[in-house]
Amino acid sequence: MYLRQLRIRLGFRLHKKHFINLNAEEKSALQSRVTAALGNRSHGIEMSIDQADEGSFFQIAAEMLHCEADRFIELSEVLANNLTDALTRKIPGGVMAIISGRVGEHARPFVSVIKAEFQDGFTTESVDDQTVALNYVRDIFLTETQKLYKIGCLVEVVSTPPEDGKYDKSNYRAFLFDHLLTSVETRTAASYFYNTFLGMGISSSSKKLTQNFYEYTVDYINSLDVDEDKKFDYVESLRAELKSQTAVVSSADFAEKYLEEGHSEAYVDYMKDRGFPQGGVEKDVEYIESKLRKKRKVNFTSGVSITGPSDDFQDLVTVEERGENDTLVRIQGIVSGLG
Protein backbone atom coordinates (compact mmCIF):
# COMPACT_ATOMS: atom_id res chain seq x y z
CA MET A 1 0.00 0.00 0.00
CA TYR A 2 1.24 3.50 -0.87
CA LEU A 3 0.18 6.31 1.49
CA ARG A 4 0.16 10.04 0.84
CA GLN A 5 -0.98 12.89 3.09
CA LEU A 6 -3.01 15.71 1.55
CA ARG A 7 -2.92 19.02 3.40
CA ILE A 8 -4.48 21.45 0.98
CA ARG A 9 -5.49 23.91 3.69
CA LEU A 10 -1.96 24.16 5.03
CA GLY A 11 -0.44 24.47 1.60
CA PHE A 12 1.95 21.52 1.60
CA ARG A 13 2.05 17.94 0.41
CA LEU A 14 3.68 15.22 2.50
CA HIS A 15 4.70 11.89 1.02
CA LYS A 16 7.21 9.09 1.48
CA LYS A 17 8.73 7.10 -1.38
CA HIS A 18 8.14 3.62 -0.07
CA PHE A 19 5.42 1.04 0.46
CA ILE A 20 3.77 0.38 3.79
CA ASN A 21 3.84 -3.27 4.77
CA LEU A 22 0.71 -4.30 6.68
CA ASN A 23 0.54 -7.11 9.19
CA ALA A 24 -2.28 -9.66 9.03
CA GLU A 25 -4.59 -7.71 11.35
CA GLU A 26 -4.04 -4.42 9.52
CA LYS A 27 -4.54 -6.05 6.13
CA SER A 28 -7.77 -7.69 7.31
CA ALA A 29 -9.13 -4.35 8.58
CA LEU A 30 -8.29 -2.60 5.31
CA GLN A 31 -9.88 -5.39 3.27
CA SER A 32 -13.05 -5.15 5.34
CA ARG A 33 -13.30 -1.39 4.70
CA VAL A 34 -12.89 -1.76 0.93
CA THR A 35 -15.24 -4.75 0.75
CA ALA A 36 -17.88 -2.92 2.78
CA ALA A 37 -17.65 0.04 0.40
CA LEU A 38 -17.46 -1.74 -2.97
CA GLY A 39 -18.80 -5.24 -2.33
CA ASN A 40 -22.06 -6.74 -3.55
CA ARG A 41 -24.01 -5.58 -0.50
CA SER A 42 -22.74 -2.01 -0.56
CA HIS A 43 -23.55 1.37 -2.08
CA GLY A 44 -20.60 1.16 -4.44
CA ILE A 45 -21.66 1.74 -8.05
CA GLU A 46 -20.16 0.97 -11.43
CA MET A 47 -19.08 4.05 -13.36
CA SER A 48 -18.29 4.82 -16.98
CA ILE A 49 -14.71 5.72 -17.93
CA ASP A 50 -15.13 9.15 -19.52
CA GLN A 51 -11.52 10.37 -19.62
CA ALA A 52 -8.99 7.97 -21.15
CA ASP A 53 -6.44 10.30 -22.71
CA GLU A 54 -2.76 10.45 -21.79
CA GLY A 55 -2.20 11.48 -18.18
CA SER A 56 -5.72 10.54 -17.11
CA PHE A 57 -6.40 8.50 -14.00
CA PHE A 58 -7.43 5.59 -16.22
CA GLN A 59 -4.17 5.46 -18.18
CA ILE A 60 -2.08 5.84 -15.02
CA ALA A 61 -4.03 3.23 -13.06
CA ALA A 62 -4.01 0.77 -15.97
CA GLU A 63 -0.22 0.96 -16.10
CA MET A 64 0.02 0.49 -12.33
CA LEU A 65 -1.69 -2.90 -12.57
CA HIS A 66 1.43 -4.59 -13.93
CA CYS A 67 4.36 -2.21 -13.37
CA GLU A 68 7.41 -2.65 -11.14
CA ALA A 69 7.47 -1.34 -7.57
CA ASP A 70 9.55 1.78 -8.31
CA ARG A 71 7.26 2.75 -11.17
CA PHE A 72 4.20 2.10 -8.98
CA ILE A 73 5.49 4.58 -6.41
CA GLU A 74 6.32 7.11 -9.12
CA LEU A 75 2.82 6.89 -10.60
CA SER A 76 1.29 7.04 -7.11
CA GLU A 77 2.99 10.40 -6.60
CA VAL A 78 1.48 11.63 -9.86
CA LEU A 79 -2.00 10.60 -8.70
CA ALA A 80 -1.45 12.21 -5.30
CA ASN A 81 -0.52 15.50 -6.96
CA ASN A 82 -3.52 15.24 -9.30
CA LEU A 83 -5.88 14.69 -6.39
CA THR A 84 -4.40 17.59 -4.44
CA ASP A 85 -4.88 19.82 -7.49
CA ALA A 86 -8.53 18.72 -7.68
CA LEU A 87 -9.20 19.86 -4.11
CA THR A 88 -10.41 23.35 -3.27
CA ARG A 89 -10.16 25.21 0.02
CA LYS A 90 -13.77 24.24 0.77
CA ILE A 91 -12.87 20.55 0.58
CA PRO A 92 -10.95 19.04 3.50
CA GLY A 93 -7.64 17.32 2.92
CA GLY A 94 -6.72 13.99 4.42
CA VAL A 95 -4.87 10.88 3.35
CA MET A 96 -4.67 9.15 -0.02
CA ALA A 97 -3.92 5.43 -0.02
CA ILE A 98 -3.33 3.35 -3.15
CA ILE A 99 -3.68 -0.42 -3.01
CA SER A 100 -3.44 -3.11 -5.66
CA GLY A 101 -4.22 -6.80 -5.73
CA ARG A 102 -6.69 -9.24 -7.21
CA VAL A 103 -10.44 -9.44 -6.82
CA GLY A 104 -13.32 -11.81 -7.54
CA GLU A 105 -13.56 -15.48 -8.36
CA HIS A 106 -11.40 -14.95 -11.46
CA ALA A 107 -8.72 -13.10 -9.44
CA ARG A 108 -8.65 -10.09 -11.75
CA PRO A 109 -6.04 -7.37 -11.12
CA PHE A 110 -7.28 -4.14 -9.59
CA VAL A 111 -5.95 -0.87 -8.26
CA SER A 112 -7.88 1.32 -5.82
CA VAL A 113 -7.40 4.88 -4.65
CA ILE A 114 -8.79 5.80 -1.23
CA LYS A 115 -9.16 9.41 -0.15
CA ALA A 116 -9.96 9.56 3.57
CA GLU A 117 -10.57 12.54 5.83
CA PHE A 118 -9.10 12.81 9.29
CA GLN A 119 -11.03 12.40 12.51
CA ASP A 120 -10.13 12.65 16.16
CA GLY A 121 -11.31 10.66 19.14
CA PHE A 122 -10.41 9.06 22.43
CA THR A 123 -8.98 5.75 23.62
CA THR A 124 -9.05 4.31 27.12
CA GLU A 125 -6.13 2.85 29.04
CA SER A 126 -6.24 0.99 32.33
CA VAL A 127 -3.90 2.59 34.86
CA ASP A 128 -4.75 0.21 37.69
CA ASP A 129 -7.72 -1.83 38.91
CA GLN A 130 -9.72 1.30 39.75
CA THR A 131 -8.44 3.94 37.35
CA VAL A 132 -8.90 4.40 33.62
CA ALA A 133 -7.02 7.05 31.64
CA LEU A 134 -8.54 8.82 28.66
CA ASN A 135 -6.18 9.53 25.77
CA TYR A 136 -6.98 12.00 22.99
CA VAL A 137 -6.07 10.75 19.51
CA ARG A 138 -5.97 13.00 16.45
CA ASP A 139 -5.56 12.41 12.72
CA ILE A 140 -7.14 8.95 12.60
CA PHE A 141 -8.90 7.70 9.48
CA LEU A 142 -10.74 4.72 7.98
CA THR A 143 -12.43 3.79 11.23
CA GLU A 144 -15.12 1.12 10.96
CA THR A 145 -18.02 3.54 11.44
CA GLN A 146 -16.51 6.46 9.52
CA LYS A 147 -18.00 7.24 6.12
CA LEU A 148 -15.76 10.22 5.35
CA TYR A 149 -13.85 8.50 2.60
CA LYS A 150 -14.04 7.90 -1.13
CA ILE A 151 -12.78 4.95 -3.15
CA GLY A 152 -12.14 4.73 -6.87
CA CYS A 153 -11.37 1.30 -8.27
CA LEU A 154 -10.20 0.08 -11.69
CA VAL A 155 -10.47 -3.64 -12.51
CA GLU A 156 -8.82 -5.25 -15.52
CA VAL A 157 -11.25 -7.59 -17.31
CA VAL A 158 -9.14 -8.42 -20.37
CA SER A 159 -5.35 -8.25 -20.20
CA THR A 160 -3.93 -6.66 -23.36
CA PRO A 161 -0.82 -4.51 -23.86
CA PRO A 162 -1.25 -0.82 -24.70
CA GLU A 163 -1.41 0.26 -28.33
CA ASP A 164 0.64 3.34 -29.16
CA GLY A 165 1.19 3.82 -25.44
CA LYS A 166 -2.52 3.82 -24.56
CA TYR A 167 -4.71 1.25 -22.85
CA ASP A 168 -8.18 0.42 -24.21
CA LYS A 169 -10.84 1.37 -21.66
CA SER A 170 -13.22 -1.30 -22.99
CA ASN A 171 -11.00 -3.89 -21.28
CA TYR A 172 -11.64 -2.42 -17.83
CA ARG A 173 -14.43 -1.75 -15.35
CA ALA A 174 -14.53 1.20 -12.98
CA PHE A 175 -16.25 1.44 -9.60
CA LEU A 176 -16.83 4.17 -7.05
CA PHE A 177 -17.85 4.51 -3.43
CA ASP A 178 -18.54 7.97 -2.05
CA HIS A 179 -20.78 8.70 0.93
CA LEU A 180 -21.85 11.93 -0.79
CA LEU A 181 -23.26 9.94 -3.71
CA THR A 182 -25.84 8.21 -1.53
CA SER A 183 -28.11 11.26 -1.73
CA VAL A 184 -29.15 13.25 -4.78
CA GLU A 185 -28.82 16.41 -2.68
CA THR A 186 -25.05 16.00 -2.22
CA ARG A 187 -24.14 14.43 -5.55
CA THR A 188 -22.64 17.65 -6.93
CA ALA A 189 -20.25 17.88 -3.98
CA ALA A 190 -18.81 14.50 -4.93
CA SER A 191 -17.97 15.45 -8.51
CA TYR A 192 -14.44 16.74 -7.76
CA PHE A 193 -13.38 13.19 -6.92
CA TYR A 194 -15.18 11.00 -9.44
CA ASN A 195 -15.24 13.45 -12.34
CA THR A 196 -12.31 15.85 -11.97
CA PHE A 197 -9.83 13.41 -10.45
CA LEU A 198 -10.94 9.93 -11.58
CA GLY A 199 -12.38 11.02 -14.93
CA MET A 200 -15.42 8.81 -14.38
CA GLY A 201 -19.07 9.46 -15.09
CA ILE A 202 -22.44 8.14 -14.05
CA SER A 203 -23.24 5.16 -16.25
CA SER A 204 -25.44 6.08 -19.23
CA SER A 205 -27.43 2.90 -18.63
CA SER A 206 -28.75 4.05 -15.24
CA LYS A 207 -32.24 4.71 -16.63
CA LYS A 208 -32.54 1.20 -18.04
CA LEU A 209 -31.04 -0.44 -14.96
CA THR A 210 -33.47 1.42 -12.71
CA GLN A 211 -36.33 0.26 -14.93
CA ASN A 212 -35.02 -3.31 -14.69
CA PHE A 213 -34.80 -3.00 -10.91
CA TYR A 214 -38.45 -2.00 -10.73
CA GLU A 215 -39.77 -4.57 -13.20
CA TYR A 216 -37.69 -7.50 -11.92
CA THR A 217 -38.65 -6.74 -8.33
CA VAL A 218 -42.36 -6.56 -9.21
CA ASP A 219 -42.04 -9.88 -11.05
CA TYR A 220 -40.45 -11.46 -8.00
CA ILE A 221 -43.11 -10.08 -5.66
CA ASN A 222 -45.91 -11.38 -7.88
CA SER A 223 -44.31 -14.84 -7.92
CA LEU A 224 -44.40 -15.17 -4.12
CA ASP A 225 -46.83 -17.57 -2.49
CA VAL A 226 -48.23 -14.95 -0.10
CA ASP A 227 -51.53 -13.13 0.24
CA GLU A 228 -52.29 -10.07 -1.83
CA ASP A 229 -51.90 -7.74 1.15
CA LYS A 230 -48.26 -8.75 1.54
CA LYS A 231 -47.61 -8.33 -2.17
CA PHE A 232 -49.28 -4.93 -2.03
CA ASP A 233 -47.07 -3.87 0.89
CA TYR A 234 -43.93 -5.00 -0.91
CA VAL A 235 -44.83 -3.12 -4.11
CA GLU A 236 -45.60 0.03 -2.12
CA SER A 237 -42.21 -0.27 -0.41
CA LEU A 238 -40.60 -0.53 -3.84
CA ARG A 239 -42.37 2.63 -5.00
CA ALA A 240 -41.34 4.46 -1.84
CA GLU A 241 -37.71 3.43 -2.29
CA LEU A 242 -37.62 4.62 -5.90
CA LYS A 243 -39.28 7.93 -5.00
CA SER A 244 -36.95 8.59 -2.05
CA GLN A 245 -33.94 10.91 -2.05
CA THR A 246 -31.42 8.05 -2.07
CA ALA A 247 -29.26 8.20 -5.19
CA VAL A 248 -28.40 4.50 -5.34
CA VAL A 249 -30.56 1.36 -5.41
CA SER A 250 -29.43 -2.21 -4.88
CA SER A 251 -31.19 -5.53 -4.55
CA ALA A 252 -29.31 -6.38 -1.35
CA ASP A 253 -30.25 -3.06 0.26
CA PHE A 254 -33.92 -3.39 -0.74
CA ALA A 255 -34.05 -6.95 0.61
CA GLU A 256 -32.55 -5.92 3.93
CA LYS A 257 -34.81 -2.89 4.39
CA TYR A 258 -38.17 -4.20 3.22
CA LEU A 259 -38.40 -7.97 2.72
CA GLU A 260 -39.07 -10.59 5.35
CA GLU A 261 -36.28 -13.01 6.16
CA GLY A 262 -37.86 -15.84 4.20
CA HIS A 263 -38.00 -13.73 1.04
CA SER A 264 -34.87 -11.57 1.16
CA GLU A 265 -32.15 -14.09 0.27
CA ALA A 266 -34.24 -15.65 -2.50
CA TYR A 267 -34.87 -12.16 -3.92
CA VAL A 268 -31.15 -11.34 -4.07
CA ASP A 269 -30.51 -14.66 -5.85
CA TYR A 270 -33.42 -13.99 -8.22
CA MET A 271 -32.05 -10.56 -9.18
CA LYS A 272 -28.60 -12.07 -9.73
CA ASP A 273 -30.08 -14.78 -11.98
CA ARG A 274 -31.89 -12.09 -13.98
CA GLY A 275 -28.53 -10.42 -14.61
CA PHE A 276 -29.08 -7.37 -12.39
CA PRO A 277 -25.79 -5.92 -11.01
CA GLN A 278 -25.01 -7.17 -7.53
CA GLY A 279 -23.61 -3.82 -6.42
CA GLY A 280 -25.42 -0.49 -6.32
CA VAL A 281 -26.96 1.18 -9.36
CA GLU A 282 -27.26 4.91 -9.86
CA LYS A 283 -30.98 5.65 -9.60
CA ASP A 284 -32.65 7.38 -12.53
CA VAL A 285 -36.44 6.93 -12.67
CA GLU A 286 -37.06 8.66 -16.02
CA TYR A 287 -38.25 5.45 -17.72
CA ILE A 288 -40.66 4.53 -14.91
CA GLU A 289 -41.96 7.92 -13.78
CA SER A 290 -45.46 7.13 -15.03
CA LYS A 291 -45.51 3.87 -13.05
CA LEU A 292 -44.50 5.70 -9.90
CA ARG A 293 -47.15 8.38 -10.49
CA LYS A 294 -50.10 6.35 -11.68
CA LYS A 295 -52.97 5.32 -9.43
CA ARG A 296 -52.87 2.03 -7.62
CA LYS A 297 -55.37 -0.62 -8.67
CA VAL A 298 -56.73 -3.69 -6.90
CA ASN A 299 -58.47 -6.32 -9.02
CA PHE A 300 -60.99 -8.89 -7.79
CA THR A 301 -61.85 -12.25 -9.35
CA SER A 302 -65.38 -11.00 -10.04
CA GLY A 303 -64.06 -8.36 -12.43
CA VAL A 304 -64.48 -5.47 -9.95
CA SER A 305 -61.55 -3.06 -9.54
CA ILE A 306 -60.72 -0.35 -7.02
CA THR A 307 -58.35 2.46 -8.00
CA GLY A 308 -56.93 5.30 -5.95
CA PRO A 309 -53.97 7.68 -5.56
CA SER A 310 -50.75 5.72 -5.16
CA ASP A 311 -49.27 7.78 -2.32
CA ASP A 312 -52.31 7.44 -0.02
CA PHE A 313 -53.78 4.14 -1.18
CA GLN A 314 -52.76 2.15 1.90
CA ASP A 315 -54.47 4.70 4.18
CA LEU A 316 -57.60 5.02 2.05
CA VAL A 317 -58.33 1.37 1.24
CA THR A 318 -58.19 -1.36 3.90
CA VAL A 319 -58.96 -5.04 3.41
CA GLU A 320 -60.66 -6.00 6.68
CA GLU A 321 -61.89 -9.54 6.10
CA ARG A 322 -61.47 -12.27 3.53
CA GLY A 323 -63.88 -15.09 2.83
CA GLU A 324 -63.64 -17.93 0.36
CA ASN A 325 -65.62 -16.03 -2.27
CA ASP A 326 -65.95 -12.51 -0.84
CA THR A 327 -63.82 -9.69 0.57
CA LEU A 328 -64.78 -6.95 3.02
CA VAL A 329 -63.09 -3.67 2.07
CA ARG A 330 -63.28 -0.38 3.99
CA ILE A 331 -62.80 2.81 1.93
CA GLN A 332 -62.21 6.21 3.51
CA GLY A 333 -64.71 8.73 2.08
CA ILE A 334 -68.29 8.68 0.84
CA VAL A 335 -69.74 7.99 -2.59
CA SER A 336 -69.48 11.18 -4.63
CA GLY A 337 -70.75 9.89 -7.95
CA LEU A 338 -71.65 6.84 -9.98
CA GLY A 339 -70.29 6.42 -13.48
Summary of the structure (lengths in Angstrom):
residues: 339
radius of gyration: 25.2
end to end distance: 71.9
largest distance: 83.4
contacts: 923
relative contact order: 0.12
helix: 38%
strand: 29%
